[in-house]
Amino acid sequence: MLLRLTTRRGDAIVVAVRNAPRKILGMLALGSAVALAAAGGAGASGSASISGAPIVRAGVPETGNTMTDSTGNGSIGSDLSPGCWNDVEYWRLPLTSGDEVVLNGKTTPPAYHFQVGLFPAGTTDRNIDKQVAVVSVFPSRGPIHFDAHSTGTYTLVFGPGCYNGADGPYTFTVSVTKH
């Protein structure tokens, strides 16, 4: 028998169980569910690709560390995108047209001169080089506010700016007001 448990982020564990009494199976399932719930909460890092990027949940603190996590190349976006990164971590943010979004965050030394980029809904690993991002220095300019102009999954990019930026840990929280 295979026991499969999945978090809201899509992290999964599969356990092969043979000839175990039902009571042990129940305890194993409960213990695995508790472990997965803890792993699926805050503390997961971003991804080196959009396709592997975790989904941001409103109100849940998210963390990453461009010094220790796997990162993507910072040469992204079209020539019209104002962002310039050394390397990046990707996150995905599902929104509905009209949603009001506020992003708050901070870096921890040695992280310095971070930027956050917001790419339009529908941005993928294959088309990001044709997309234009809205970019802000993170977090020195305070909370970042924006409205979703279309329904879909937006791509968030975090990383040190290519001018005097330094890798390191960061945290952020997204608040979404539905309209």
Secondary structure, 3 states (H helix, E strand, C coil): CEEEEECCCCCEEEEECCCCCHHHHHHHHHHHHHHHHHHHCCCCCCECCCCCCCECCCCCCEEEECCCCCCEECCCCCCCCCCCECEEEEEEEEECCCCEEEEEEEECCCCECEEEEEECCCCCCCCHHHCCCEEEEECCCCCEEEECCCCEEEEEEEEEECCCCECCEEEEEEEEECC
